[in-house]
Amino acid sequence: MPFPTGFDASVVREDVALAATMAGDYDMALDELERLLATPAHFSEQLLRLDPRWAPLRGEERYRKLVSAPAGTSSASVYN
């Protein structure tokens, strides 16, 4: 099944990132979060910072870079 596009894709990416976080695969989680934040979606740096489900990532340098970026600017990632 192909990866969905649009809003559905953002929901799937968030779910994949959360599952990877819960499984301890922080690199995969952060890859998905970078992709998610690089596209228009309901997800934001602020939500990533405030939602306790992402707490396991808080010790990761890539996570700190994502949440320290001014709102809406993490789209300057390698995925553009």
Distance bins in CASP14 RR format, pairs under 12 A and 6 or more apart:
PFRMAT RR
TARGET T0000
AUTHOR 0000-0000-0000
RMODE 2
METHOD distances of the structure
MODEL  1
1 8 0 0 0 0 0 1 0 0 0 0 0
1 12 0 0 0 0 0 1 0 0 0 0 0
2 8 0 0 0 0 0 1 0 0 0 0 0
2 9 0 0 0 0 0 1 0 0 0 0 0
2 12 0 0 0 0 0 1 0 0 0 0 0
3 9 1 0 0 1 0 0 0 0 0 0 0
3 10 0 0 0 0 0 1 0 0 0 0 0
3 11 0 0 0 0 0 1 0 0 0 0 0
3 12 1 0 0 1 0 0 0 0 0 0 0
3 13 0 0 0 0 1 0 0 0 0 0 0
3 15 0 0 0 0 0 1 0 0 0 0 0
3 16 0 0 0 0 1 0 0 0 0 0 0
3 32 0 0 0 0 0 1 0 0 0 0 0
3 35 0 0 0 0 0 1 0 0 0 0 0
4 10 0 0 0 0 1 0 0 0 0 0 0
4 11 0 0 0 0 1 0 0 0 0 0 0
4 12 1 0 1 0 0 0 0 0 0 0 0
4 13 0 0 0 0 1 0 0 0 0 0 0
4 15 0 0 0 0 0 1 0 0 0 0 0
4 16 0 0 0 0 0 1 0 0 0 0 0
5 11 0 0 0 0 0 1 0 0 0 0 0
5 12 0 0 0 0 1 0 0 0 0 0 0
5 13 0 0 0 0 0 1 0 0 0 0 0
5 39 0 0 0 0 1 0 0 0 0 0 0
5 41 0 0 0 0 0 1 0 0 0 0 0
6 12 0 0 0 0 1 0 0 0 0 0 0
6 13 0 0 0 0 0 1 0 0 0 0 0
6 36 0 0 0 0 0 1 0 0 0 0 0
6 39 1 0 0 1 0 0 0 0 0 0 0
6 40 0 0 0 0 1 0 0 0 0 0 0
6 41 0 0 0 0 1 0 0 0 0 0 0
6 42 0 0 0 0 0 1 0 0 0 0 0
7 13 0 0 0 0 0 1 0 0 0 0 0
7 14 0 0 0 0 0 1 0 0 0 0 0
7 36 0 0 0 0 0 1 0 0 0 0 0
7 39 0 0 0 0 0 1 0 0 0 0 0
7 40 0 0 0 0 1 0 0 0 0 0 0
7 41 1 0 0 1 0 0 0 0 0 0 0
7 42 1 0 0 1 0 0 0 0 0 0 0
7 43 0 0 0 0 0 1 0 0 0 0 0
8 14 0 0 0 0 0 1 0 0 0 0 0
8 15 0 0 0 0 0 1 0 0 0 0 0
8 41 0 0 0 0 0 1 0 0 0 0 0
8 42 0 0 0 0 0 1 0 0 0 0 0
9 15 0 0 0 0 0 1 0 0 0 0 0
9 16 0 0 0 0 0 1 0 0 0 0 0
9 32 0 0 0 0 0 1 0 0 0 0 0
9 35 0 0 0 0 1 0 0 0 0 0 0
9 36 0 0 0 0 1 0 0 0 0 0 0
9 38 0 0 0 0 0 1 0 0 0 0 0
9 39 1 0 0 1 0 0 0 0 0 0 0
9 40 0 0 0 0 0 1 0 0 0 0 0
9 41 0 0 0 0 1 0 0 0 0 0 0
9 42 0 0 0 0 0 1 0 0 0 0 0
9 43 0 0 0 0 0 1 0 0 0 0 0
10 16 0 0 0 0 0 1 0 0 0 0 0
10 17 0 0 0 0 0 1 0 0 0 0 0
10 32 0 0 0 0 0 1 0 0 0 0 0
10 33 0 0 0 0 0 1 0 0 0 0 0
10 35 0 0 0 0 1 0 0 0 0 0 0
10 36 1 0 0 1 0 0 0 0 0 0 0
10 37 0 0 0 0 1 0 0 0 0 0 0
10 38 0 0 0 0 0 1 0 0 0 0 0
10 39 1 0 0 1 0 0 0 0 0 0 0
10 40 0 0 0 0 1 0 0 0 0 0 0
10 41 1 1 0 0 0 0 0 0 0 0 0
10 42 1 0 0 1 0 0 0 0 0 0 0
10 43 1 0 0 1 0 0 0 0 0 0 0
10 44 0 0 0 0 0 1 0 0 0 0 0
10 47 0 0 0 0 0 1 0 0 0 0 0
11 17 0 0 0 0 0 1 0 0 0 0 0
11 18 0 0 0 0 0 1 0 0 0 0 0
11 32 0 0 0 0 0 1 0 0 0 0 0
11 36 0 0 0 0 1 0 0 0 0 0 0
11 41 0 0 0 0 1 0 0 0 0 0 0
11 42 0 0 0 0 1 0 0 0 0 0 0
11 43 0 0 0 0 1 0 0 0 0 0 0
12 18 0 0 0 0 0 1 0 0 0 0 0
12 19 0 0 0 0 0 1 0 0 0 0 0
12 32 0 0 0 0 1 0 0 0 0 0 0
12 35 0 0 0 0 0 1 0 0 0 0 0
12 36 0 0 0 0 1 0 0 0 0 0 0
12 39 0 0 0 0 0 1 0 0 0 0 0
12 41 0 0 0 0 0 1 0 0 0 0 0
12 43 0 0 0 0 0 1 0 0 0 0 0
13 19 0 0 0 0 0 1 0 0 0 0 0
13 20 0 0 0 0 0 1 0 0 0 0 0
13 28 0 0 0 0 0 1 0 0 0 0 0
13 29 0 0 0 0 0 1 0 0 0 0 0
13 30 0 0 0 0 0 1 0 0 0 0 0
13 31 0 0 0 0 1 0 0 0 0 0 0
13 32 1 0 1 0 0 0 0 0 0 0 0
13 33 1 0 0 1 0 0 0 0 0 0 0
13 34 0 0 0 0 1 0 0 0 0 0 0
13 35 1 0 1 0 0 0 0 0 0 0 0
13 36 1 0 1 0 0 0 0 0 0 0 0
13 37 0 0 0 0 1 0 0 0 0 0 0
13 38 0 0 0 0 0 1 0 0 0 0 0
13 39 0 0 0 0 1 0 0 0 0 0 0
13 41 1 0 0 1 0 0 0 0 0 0 0
13 42 0 0 0 0 0 1 0 0 0 0 0
13 43 0 0 0 0 1 0 0 0 0 0 0
13 79 0 0 0 0 0 1 0 0 0 0 0
14 20 0 0 0 0 0 1 0 0 0 0 0
14 21 0 0 0 0 0 1 0 0 0 0 0
14 29 0 0 0 0 0 1 0 0 0 0 0
14 32 1 0 0 1 0 0 0 0 0 0 0
14 33 0 0 0 0 1 0 0 0 0 0 0
14 35 0 0 0 0 0 1 0 0 0 0 0
14 36 1 0 0 1 0 0 0 0 0 0 0
14 37 0 0 0 0 0 1 0 0 0 0 0
14 39 0 0 0 0 0 1 0 0 0 0 0
14 41 0 0 0 0 1 0 0 0 0 0 0
14 42 0 0 0 0 1 0 0 0 0 0 0
14 43 1 0 1 0 0 0 0 0 0 0 0
14 44 0 0 0 0 0 1 0 0 0 0 0
14 47 0 0 0 0 1 0 0 0 0 0 0
14 48 0 0 0 0 1 0 0 0 0 0 0
14 51 0 0 0 0 1 0 0 0 0 0 0
14 53 0 0 0 0 1 0 0 0 0 0 0
14 54 0 0 0 0 0 1 0 0 0 0 0
15 21 0 0 0 0 0 1 0 0 0 0 0
15 22 0 0 0 0 0 1 0 0 0 0 0
15 29 0 0 0 0 0 1 0 0 0 0 0
15 32 0 0 0 0 1 0 0 0 0 0 0
15 33 0 0 0 0 0 1 0 0 0 0 0
15 36 0 0 0 0 0 1 0 0 0 0 0
15 43 0 0 0 0 0 1 0 0 0 0 0
15 53 0 0 0 0 0 1 0 0 0 0 0
16 22 0 0 0 0 0 1 0 0 0 0 0
16 23 0 0 0 0 0 1 0 0 0 0 0
16 25 0 0 0 0 0 1 0 0 0 0 0
16 28 1 0 0 1 0 0 0 0 0 0 0
16 29 0 0 0 0 1 0 0 0 0 0 0
16 30 0 0 0 0 0 1 0 0 0 0 0
16 31 0 0 0 0 1 0 0 0 0 0 0
16 32 1 0 1 0 0 0 0 0 0 0 0
16 33 0 0 0 0 1 0 0 0 0 0 0
16 35 0 0 0 0 1 0 0 0 0 0 0
16 36 0 0 0 0 1 0 0 0 0 0 0
17 23 0 0 0 0 0 1 0 0 0 0 0
17 24 0 0 0 0 0 1 0 0 0 0 0
17 25 0 0 0 0 1 0 0 0 0 0 0
17 26 0 0 0 0 1 0 0 0 0 0 0
17 27 0 0 0 0 0 1 0 0 0 0 0
17 28 1 0 0 1 0 0 0 0 0 0 0
17 29 1 0 1 0 0 0 0 0 0 0 0
17 30 1 0 0 1 0 0 0 0 0 0 0
17 31 0 0 0 0 1 0 0 0 0 0 0
17 32 1 1 0 0 0 0 0 0 0 0 0
17 33 1 0 1 0 0 0 0 0 0 0 0
17 34 0 0 0 0 1 0 0 0 0 0 0
17 35 0 0 0 0 1 0 0 0 0 0 0
17 36 1 0 0 1 0 0 0 0 0 0 0
17 37 0 0 0 0 0 1 0 0 0 0 0
17 41 0 0 0 0 0 1 0 0 0 0 0
17 43 0 0 0 0 1 0 0 0 0 0 0
17 47 0 0 0 0 0 1 0 0 0 0 0
17 48 0 0 0 0 1 0 0 0 0 0 0
17 51 0 0 0 0 0 1 0 0 0 0 0
17 53 0 0 0 0 1 0 0 0 0 0 0
17 54 0 0 0 0 1 0 0 0 0 0 0
17 56 0 0 0 0 0 1 0 0 0 0 0
17 57 0 0 0 0 1 0 0 0 0 0 0
17 63 0 0 0 0 0 1 0 0 0 0 0
17 66 0 0 0 0 0 1 0 0 0 0 0
18 24 0 0 0 0 0 1 0 0 0 0 0
18 25 0 0 0 0 0 1 0 0 0 0 0
18 26 0 0 0 0 0 1 0 0 0 0 0
18 28 0 0 0 0 0 1 0 0 0 0 0
18 29 1 0 0 1 0 0 0 0 0 0 0
18 32 0 0 0 0 1 0 0 0 0 0 0
18 33 0 0 0 0 1 0 0 0 0 0 0
18 36 0 0 0 0 0 1 0 0 0 0 0
18 43 0 0 0 0 0 1 0 0 0 0 0
18 47 0 0 0 0 0 1 0 0 0 0 0
18 48 0 0 0 0 0 1 0 0 0 0 0
18 51 0 0 0 0 1 0 0 0 0 0 0
18 52 0 0 0 0 0 1 0 0 0 0 0
18 53 1 0 0 1 0 0 0 0 0 0 0
18 54 1 0 0 1 0 0 0 0 0 0 0
18 55 0 0 0 0 0 1 0 0 0 0 0
18 56 0 0 0 0 0 1 0 0 0 0 0
18 57 0 0 0 0 0 1 0 0 0 0 0
19 25 0 0 0 0 1 0 0 0 0 0 0
19 28 0 0 0 0 1 0 0 0 0 0 0
19 29 0 0 0 0 1 0 0 0 0 0 0
19 32 0 0 0 0 1 0 0 0 0 0 0
19 53 0 0 0 0 0 1 0 0 0 0 0
20 26 1 0 0 1 0 0 0 0 0 0 0
20 27 0 0 0 0 1 0 0 0 0 0 0
20 28 1 0 1 0 0 0 0 0 0 0 0
20 29 1 1 0 0 0 0 0 0 0 0 0
20 30 0 0 0 0 1 0 0 0 0 0 0
20 31 0 0 0 0 1 0 0 0 0 0 0
20 32 1 0 0 1 0 0 0 0 0 0 0
20 33 0 0 0 0 1 0 0 0 0 0 0
20 36 0 0 0 0 0 1 0 0 0 0 0
20 53 0 0 0 0 0 1 0 0 0 0 0
20 54 0 0 0 0 0 1 0 0 0 0 0
20 56 0 0 0 0 0 1 0 0 0 0 0
20 57 0 0 0 0 1 0 0 0 0 0 0
21 27 0 0 0 0 0 1 0 0 0 0 0
21 28 0 0 0 0 1 0 0 0 0 0 0
21 29 1 0 1 0 0 0 0 0 0 0 0
21 30 0 0 0 0 1 0 0 0 0 0 0
21 31 0 0 0 0 0 1 0 0 0 0 0
21 32 0 0 0 0 1 0 0 0 0 0 0
21 33 0 0 0 0 1 0 0 0 0 0 0
21 48 0 0 0 0 0 1 0 0 0 0 0
21 51 0 0 0 0 0 1 0 0 0 0 0
21 52 0 0 0 0 0 1 0 0 0 0 0
21 53 1 0 0 1 0 0 0 0 0 0 0
21 54 1 0 0 1 0 0 0 0 0 0 0
21 55 0 0 0 0 1 0 0 0 0 0 0
21 56 1 0 1 0 0 0 0 0 0 0 0
21 57 1 0 1 0 0 0 0 0 0 0 0
21 58 0 0 0 0 0 1 0 0 0 0 0
21 59 0 0 0 0 0 1 0 0 0 0 0
21 60 0 0 0 0 0 1 0 0 0 0 0
21 63 0 0 0 0 1 0 0 0 0 0 0
22 28 0 0 0 0 0 1 0 0 0 0 0
22 29 0 0 0 0 1 0 0 0 0 0 0
22 53 0 0 0 0 1 0 0 0 0 0 0
22 54 0 0 0 0 0 1 0 0 0 0 0
22 55 0 0 0 0 0 1 0 0 0 0 0
22 56 1 0 0 1 0 0 0 0 0 0 0
22 57 0 0 0 0 0 1 0 0 0 0 0
23 29 0 0 0 0 1 0 0 0 0 0 0
23 56 0 0 0 0 0 1 0 0 0 0 0
24 30 0 0 0 0 0 1 0 0 0 0 0
24 56 1 0 0 1 0 0 0 0 0 0 0
24 57 0 0 0 0 1 0 0 0 0 0 0
24 60 0 0 0 0 0 1 0 0 0 0 0
25 31 0 0 0 0 1 0 0 0 0 0 0
25 32 0 0 0 0 1 0 0 0 0 0 0
25 56 0 0 0 0 0 1 0 0 0 0 0
25 57 0 0 0 0 0 1 0 0 0 0 0
25 60 0 0 0 0 0 1 0 0 0 0 0
26 32 0 0 0 0 0 1 0 0 0 0 0
26 33 0 0 0 0 0 1 0 0 0 0 0
26 54 0 0 0 0 0 1 0 0 0 0 0
26 55 0 0 0 0 0 1 0 0 0 0 0
26 56 1 0 0 1 0 0 0 0 0 0 0
26 57 1 0 1 0 0 0 0 0 0 0 0
26 58 0 0 0 0 0 1 0 0 0 0 0
26 59 0 0 0 0 1 0 0 0 0 0 0
26 60 1 0 1 0 0 0 0 0 0 0 0
26 61 0 0 0 0 0 1 0 0 0 0 0
26 62 0 0 0 0 1 0 0 0 0 0 0
26 63 1 0 0 1 0 0 0 0 0 0 0
27 33 0 0 0 0 0 1 0 0 0 0 0
27 34 0 0 0 0 0 1 0 0 0 0 0
27 57 0 0 0 0 0 1 0 0 0 0 0
27 60 0 0 0 0 1 0 0 0 0 0 0
27 61 0 0 0 0 0 1 0 0 0 0 0
27 62 0 0 0 0 1 0 0 0 0 0 0
27 63 0 0 0 0 0 1 0 0 0 0 0
28 34 0 0 0 0 0 1 0 0 0 0 0
28 35 0 0 0 0 0 1 0 0 0 0 0
28 57 0 0 0 0 0 1 0 0 0 0 0
28 60 0 0 0 0 0 1 0 0 0 0 0
28 62 0 0 0 0 0 1 0 0 0 0 0
29 35 0 0 0 0 0 1 0 0 0 0 0
29 36 0 0 0 0 0 1 0 0 0 0 0
29 48 0 0 0 0 0 1 0 0 0 0 0
29 53 0 0 0 0 0 1 0 0 0 0 0
29 54 0 0 0 0 1 0 0 0 0 0 0
29 55 0 0 0 0 0 1 0 0 0 0 0
29 56 0 0 0 0 1 0 0 0 0 0 0
29 57 1 0 0 1 0 0 0 0 0 0 0
29 58 0 0 0 0 0 1 0 0 0 0 0
29 60 0 0 0 0 1 0 0 0 0 0 0
29 62 0 0 0 0 1 0 0 0 0 0 0
29 63 0 0 0 0 1 0 0 0 0 0 0
29 66 0 0 0 0 0 1 0 0 0 0 0
30 36 0 0 0 0 0 1 0 0 0 0 0
30 37 0 0 0 0 0 1 0 0 0 0 0
30 48 0 0 0 0 0 1 0 0 0 0 0
30 54 0 0 0 0 0 1 0 0 0 0 0
30 56 0 0 0 0 0 1 0 0 0 0 0
30 57 1 0 0 1 0 0 0 0 0 0 0
30 58 0 0 0 0 0 1 0 0 0 0 0
30 59 0 0 0 0 0 1 0 0 0 0 0
30 60 1 0 0 1 0 0 0 0 0 0 0
30 61 0 0 0 0 1 0 0 0 0 0 0
30 62 1 0 1 0 0 0 0 0 0 0 0
30 63 1 0 0 1 0 0 0 0 0 0 0
30 64 0 0 0 0 0 1 0 0 0 0 0
30 65 0 0 0 0 1 0 0 0 0 0 0
30 66 1 0 0 1 0 0 0 0 0 0 0
30 67 0 0 0 0 0 1 0 0 0 0 0
30 74 0 0 0 0 0 1 0 0 0 0 0
30 77 0 0 0 0 0 1 0 0 0 0 0
30 78 0 0 0 0 0 1 0 0 0 0 0
31 37 0 0 0 0 0 1 0 0 0 0 0
31 38 0 0 0 0 0 1 0 0 0 0 0
31 57 0 0 0 0 0 1 0 0 0 0 0
31 60 0 0 0 0 0 1 0 0 0 0 0
31 62 0 0 0 0 1 0 0 0 0 0 0
31 63 0 0 0 0 0 1 0 0 0 0 0
31 66 0 0 0 0 0 1 0 0 0 0 0
31 77 0 0 0 0 1 0 0 0 0 0 0
31 78 0 0 0 0 1 0 0 0 0 0 0
31 79 0 0 0 0 1 0 0 0 0 0 0
32 38 0 0 0 0 0 1 0 0 0 0 0
32 39 0 0 0 0 0 1 0 0 0 0 0
32 41 0 0 0 0 0 1 0 0 0 0 0
32 43 0 0 0 0 0 1 0 0 0 0 0
32 48 0 0 0 0 0 1 0 0 0 0 0
32 54 0 0 0 0 0 1 0 0 0 0 0
32 57 0 0 0 0 0 1 0 0 0 0 0
32 62 0 0 0 0 0 1 0 0 0 0 0
32 66 0 0 0 0 0 1 0 0 0 0 0
32 77 0 0 0 0 0 1 0 0 0 0 0
32 79 0 0 0 0 0 1 0 0 0 0 0
33 39 0 0 0 0 0 1 0 0 0 0 0
33 41 0 0 0 0 0 1 0 0 0 0 0
33 43 0 0 0 0 1 0 0 0 0 0 0
33 44 0 0 0 0 0 1 0 0 0 0 0
33 45 0 0 0 0 1 0 0 0 0 0 0
33 47 0 0 0 0 0 1 0 0 0 0 0
33 48 1 0 0 1 0 0 0 0 0 0 0
33 49 0 0 0 0 0 1 0 0 0 0 0
33 51 0 0 0 0 0 1 0 0 0 0 0
33 53 0 0 0 0 0 1 0 0 0 0 0
33 54 0 0 0 0 1 0 0 0 0 0 0
33 57 1 0 0 1 0 0 0 0 0 0 0
33 60 0 0 0 0 0 1 0 0 0 0 0
33 62 0 0 0 0 1 0 0 0 0 0 0
33 63 1 0 0 1 0 0 0 0 0 0 0
33 65 0 0 0 0 0 1 0 0 0 0 0
33 66 1 0 0 1 0 0 0 0 0 0 0
33 67 0 0 0 0 1 0 0 0 0 0 0
33 69 0 0 0 0 0 1 0 0 0 0 0
33 74 0 0 0 0 1 0 0 0 0 0 0
33 77 0 0 0 0 1 0 0 0 0 0 0
33 79 0 0 0 0 0 1 0 0 0 0 0
34 43 0 0 0 0 0 1 0 0 0 0 0
34 45 0 0 0 0 0 1 0 0 0 0 0
34 48 0 0 0 0 0 1 0 0 0 0 0
34 57 0 0 0 0 0 1 0 0 0 0 0
34 60 0 0 0 0 0 1 0 0 0 0 0
34 62 1 0 0 1 0 0 0 0 0 0 0
34 63 0 0 0 0 0 1 0 0 0 0 0
34 65 0 0 0 0 1 0 0 0 0 0 0
34 66 1 0 0 1 0 0 0 0 0 0 0
34 67 0 0 0 0 0 1 0 0 0 0 0
34 69 0 0 0 0 0 1 0 0 0 0 0
34 74 1 0 0 1 0 0 0 0 0 0 0
34 75 0 0 0 0 1 0 0 0 0 0 0
34 76 0 0 0 0 0 1 0 0 0 0 0
34 77 1 0 1 0 0 0 0 0 0 0 0
34 78 1 0 0 1 0 0 0 0 0 0 0
34 79 1 0 0 1 0 0 0 0 0 0 0
34 80 0 0 0 0 0 1 0 0 0 0 0
35 41 0 0 0 0 1 0 0 0 0 0 0
35 43 0 0 0 0 0 1 0 0 0 0 0
35 66 0 0 0 0 0 1 0 0 0 0 0
35 74 0 0 0 0 0 1 0 0 0 0 0
35 75 0 0 0 0 0 1 0 0 0 0 0
35 77 1 0 0 1 0 0 0 0 0 0 0
35 78 0 0 0 0 1 0 0 0 0 0 0
35 79 1 0 1 0 0 0 0 0 0 0 0
35 80 0 0 0 0 0 1 0 0 0 0 0
36 42 0 0 0 0 1 0 0 0 0 0 0
36 43 1 0 1 0 0 0 0 0 0 0 0
36 44 0 0 0 0 1 0 0 0 0 0 0
36 45 0 0 0 0 0 1 0 0 0 0 0
36 47 0 0 0 0 0 1 0 0 0 0 0
36 48 0 0 0 0 1 0 0 0 0 0 0
36 54 0 0 0 0 0 1 0 0 0 0 0
36 66 0 0 0 0 1 0 0 0 0 0 0
36 74 0 0 0 0 1 0 0 0 0 0 0
36 75 0 0 0 0 0 1 0 0 0 0 0
36 77 0 0 0 0 0 1 0 0 0 0 0
36 79 0 0 0 0 1 0 0 0 0 0 0
37 43 1 0 0 1 0 0 0 0 0 0 0
37 44 1 0 0 1 0 0 0 0 0 0 0
37 45 1 0 0 1 0 0 0 0 0 0 0
37 46 0 0 0 0 0 1 0 0 0 0 0
37 47 0 0 0 0 1 0 0 0 0 0 0
37 48 1 0 0 1 0 0 0 0 0 0 0
37 49 0 0 0 0 0 1 0 0 0 0 0
37 62 0 0 0 0 0 1 0 0 0 0 0
37 63 0 0 0 0 0 1 0 0 0 0 0
37 65 0 0 0 0 0 1 0 0 0 0 0
37 66 1 0 0 1 0 0 0 0 0 0 0
37 67 0 0 0 0 1 0 0 0 0 0 0
37 69 0 0 0 0 1 0 0 0 0 0 0
37 71 0 0 0 0 0 1 0 0 0 0 0
37 72 1 0 0 1 0 0 0 0 0 0 0
37 73 0 0 0 0 1 0 0 0 0 0 0
37 74 1 0 1 0 0 0 0 0 0 0 0
37 75 1 0 0 1 0 0 0 0 0 0 0
37 76 0 0 0 0 1 0 0 0 0 0 0
37 77 1 0 0 1 0 0 0 0 0 0 0
37 78 0 0 0 0 0 1 0 0 0 0 0
37 79 0 0 0 0 1 0 0 0 0 0 0
37 80 0 0 0 0 0 1 0 0 0 0 0
38 45 0 0 0 0 0 1 0 0 0 0 0
38 66 0 0 0 0 0 1 0 0 0 0 0
38 69 0 0 0 0 0 1 0 0 0 0 0
38 72 0 0 0 0 1 0 0 0 0 0 0
38 73 0 0 0 0 0 1 0 0 0 0 0
38 74 1 0 0 1 0 0 0 0 0 0 0
38 75 1 0 1 0 0 0 0 0 0 0 0
38 76 0 0 0 0 1 0 0 0 0 0 0
38 77 1 0 1 0 0 0 0 0 0 0 0
38 78 0 0 0 0 1 0 0 0 0 0 0
38 79 1 0 1 0 0 0 0 0 0 0 0
38 80 1 0 0 1 0 0 0 0 0 0 0
39 72 0 0 0 0 0 1 0 0 0 0 0
39 74 0 0 0 0 0 1 0 0 0 0 0
39 75 1 0 0 1 0 0 0 0 0 0 0
39 77 0 0 0 0 0 1 0 0 0 0 0
39 79 0 0 0 0 1 0 0 0 0 0 0
39 80 0 0 0 0 1 0 0 0 0 0 0
40 72 0 0 0 0 1 0 0 0 0 0 0
40 75 0 0 0 0 1 0 0 0 0 0 0
41 47 0 0 0 0 0 1 0 0 0 0 0
41 48 0 0 0 0 0 1 0 0 0 0 0
41 72 0 0 0 0 0 1 0 0 0 0 0
41 74 0 0 0 0 0 1 0 0 0 0 0
41 75 0 0 0 0 0 1 0 0 0 0 0
42 48 0 0 0 0 0 1 0 0 0 0 0
43 49 0 0 0 0 0 1 0 0 0 0 0
43 50 0 0 0 0 0 1 0 0 0 0 0
43 51 0 0 0 0 1 0 0 0 0 0 0
43 54 0 0 0 0 0 1 0 0 0 0 0
43 66 0 0 0 0 0 1 0 0 0 0 0
43 71 0 0 0 0 0 1 0 0 0 0 0
43 72 0 0 0 0 0 1 0 0 0 0 0
43 74 0 0 0 0 0 1 0 0 0 0 0
43 75 0 0 0 0 0 1 0 0 0 0 0
44 50 0 0 0 0 1 0 0 0 0 0 0
44 51 0 0 0 0 0 1 0 0 0 0 0
44 66 0 0 0 0 0 1 0 0 0 0 0
44 67 0 0 0 0 1 0 0 0 0 0 0
44 69 0 0 0 0 0 1 0 0 0 0 0
44 70 0 0 0 0 0 1 0 0 0 0 0
44 71 1 0 0 1 0 0 0 0 0 0 0
44 72 1 0 0 1 0 0 0 0 0 0 0
44 73 0 0 0 0 0 1 0 0 0 0 0
44 74 0 0 0 0 1 0 0 0 0 0 0
44 75 0 0 0 0 0 1 0 0 0 0 0
45 51 0 0 0 0 0 1 0 0 0 0 0
45 54 0 0 0 0 0 1 0 0 0 0 0
45 63 0 0 0 0 0 1 0 0 0 0 0
45 64 0 0 0 0 0 1 0 0 0 0 0
45 65 0 0 0 0 0 1 0 0 0 0 0
45 66 1 0 0 1 0 0 0 0 0 0 0
45 67 1 0 1 0 0 0 0 0 0 0 0
45 68 0 0 0 0 1 0 0 0 0 0 0
45 69 1 0 1 0 0 0 0 0 0 0 0
45 70 0 0 0 0 1 0 0 0 0 0 0
45 71 1 0 1 0 0 0 0 0 0 0 0
45 72 1 0 0 1 0 0 0 0 0 0 0
45 73 0 0 0 0 1 0 0 0 0 0 0
45 74 1 0 1 0 0 0 0 0 0 0 0
45 75 0 0 0 0 0 1 0 0 0 0 0
45 77 0 0 0 0 0 1 0 0 0 0 0
46 54 0 0 0 0 0 1 0 0 0 0 0
46 66 0 0 0 0 0 1 0 0 0 0 0
46 67 0 0 0 0 1 0 0 0 0 0 0
46 68 0 0 0 0 0 1 0 0 0 0 0
46 69 0 0 0 0 0 1 0 0 0 0 0
46 70 0 0 0 0 0 1 0 0 0 0 0
46 71 1 0 0 1 0 0 0 0 0 0 0
46 72 0 0 0 0 1 0 0 0 0 0 0
46 74 0 0 0 0 0 1 0 0 0 0 0
47 53 0 0 0 0 0 1 0 0 0 0 0
47 54 0 0 0 0 1 0 0 0 0 0 0
47 66 0 0 0 0 0 1 0 0 0 0 0
47 67 0 0 0 0 1 0 0 0 0 0 0
47 71 0 0 0 0 0 1 0 0 0 0 0
47 72 0 0 0 0 0 1 0 0 0 0 0
48 54 1 0 1 0 0 0 0 0 0 0 0
48 55 0 0 0 0 0 1 0 0 0 0 0
48 57 0 0 0 0 1 0 0 0 0 0 0
48 58 0 0 0 0 1 0 0 0 0 0 0
48 60 0 0 0 0 0 1 0 0 0 0 0
48 62 0 0 0 0 0 1 0 0 0 0 0
48 63 1 0 0 1 0 0 0 0 0 0 0
48 64 0 0 0 0 0 1 0 0 0 0 0
48 65 0 0 0 0 0 1 0 0 0 0 0
48 66 1 0 0 1 0 0 0 0 0 0 0
48 67 1 0 1 0 0 0 0 0 0 0 0
48 68 0 0 0 0 0 1 0 0 0 0 0
48 69 0 0 0 0 0 1 0 0 0 0 0
48 71 0 0 0 0 0 1 0 0 0 0 0
48 72 0 0 0 0 0 1 0 0 0 0 0
48 74 0 0 0 0 1 0 0 0 0 0 0
49 55 0 0 0 0 0 1 0 0 0 0 0
49 57 0 0 0 0 0 1 0 0 0 0 0
49 58 0 0 0 0 1 0 0 0 0 0 0
49 63 0 0 0 0 1 0 0 0 0 0 0
49 64 0 0 0 0 1 0 0 0 0 0 0
49 65 0 0 0 0 0 1 0 0 0 0 0
49 66 0 0 0 0 1 0 0 0 0 0 0
49 67 1 0 1 0 0 0 0 0 0 0 0
49 68 0 0 0 0 1 0 0 0 0 0 0
49 69 0 0 0 0 0 1 0 0 0 0 0
49 71 0 0 0 0 0 1 0 0 0 0 0
49 74 0 0 0 0 0 1 0 0 0 0 0
50 58 0 0 0 0 0 1 0 0 0 0 0
50 67 0 0 0 0 1 0 0 0 0 0 0
51 57 0 0 0 0 0 1 0 0 0 0 0
51 58 0 0 0 0 0 1 0 0 0 0 0
51 67 0 0 0 0 0 1 0 0 0 0 0
52 58 0 0 0 0 1 0 0 0 0 0 0
54 60 0 0 0 0 0 1 0 0 0 0 0
54 63 1 0 0 1 0 0 0 0 0 0 0
54 64 0 0 0 0 0 1 0 0 0 0 0
54 66 0 0 0 0 1 0 0 0 0 0 0
54 67 0 0 0 0 1 0 0 0 0 0 0
55 63 0 0 0 0 1 0 0 0 0 0 0
55 67 0 0 0 0 0 1 0 0 0 0 0
56 63 0 0 0 0 1 0 0 0 0 0 0
57 63 1 0 1 0 0 0 0 0 0 0 0
57 64 0 0 0 0 1 0 0 0 0 0 0
57 65 0 0 0 0 0 1 0 0 0 0 0
57 66 0 0 0 0 1 0 0 0 0 0 0
57 67 0 0 0 0 1 0 0 0 0 0 0
58 64 1 0 0 1 0 0 0 0 0 0 0
58 66 0 0 0 0 0 1 0 0 0 0 0
58 67 0 0 0 0 1 0 0 0 0 0 0
58 68 0 0 0 0 0 1 0 0 0 0 0
59 65 0 0 0 0 0 1 0 0 0 0 0
59 66 0 0 0 0 0 1 0 0 0 0 0
59 67 0 0 0 0 0 1 0 0 0 0 0
60 66 0 0 0 0 1 0 0 0 0 0 0
60 67 0 0 0 0 0 1 0 0 0 0 0
61 67 0 0 0 0 0 1 0 0 0 0 0
61 68 0 0 0 0 0 1 0 0 0 0 0
62 68 0 0 0 0 0 1 0 0 0 0 0
62 69 0 0 0 0 0 1 0 0 0 0 0
62 74 0 0 0 0 0 1 0 0 0 0 0
62 77 0 0 0 0 0 1 0 0 0 0 0
62 78 0 0 0 0 0 1 0 0 0 0 0
63 69 0 0 0 0 0 1 0 0 0 0 0
63 74 0 0 0 0 0 1 0 0 0 0 0
64 74 0 0 0 0 0 1 0 0 0 0 0
65 73 0 0 0 0 0 1 0 0 0 0 0
65 74 0 0 0 0 1 0 0 0 0 0 0
65 76 0 0 0 0 0 1 0 0 0 0 0
65 77 0 0 0 0 1 0 0 0 0 0 0
66 72 0 0 0 0 0 1 0 0 0 0 0
66 73 0 0 0 0 0 1 0 0 0 0 0
66 74 1 0 1 0 0 0 0 0 0 0 0
66 75 0 0 0 0 0 1 0 0 0 0 0
66 76 0 0 0 0 0 1 0 0 0 0 0
66 77 0 0 0 0 1 0 0 0 0 0 0
67 73 0 0 0 0 0 1 0 0 0 0 0
67 74 0 0 0 0 1 0 0 0 0 0 0
68 74 0 0 0 0 1 0 0 0 0 0 0
69 75 0 0 0 0 1 0 0 0 0 0 0
69 76 1 0 0 1 0 0 0 0 0 0 0
69 77 0 0 0 0 1 0 0 0 0 0 0
70 76 0 0 0 0 0 1 0 0 0 0 0
73 80 0 0 0 0 0 1 0 0 0 0 0
74 80 0 0 0 0 0 1 0 0 0 0 0
END
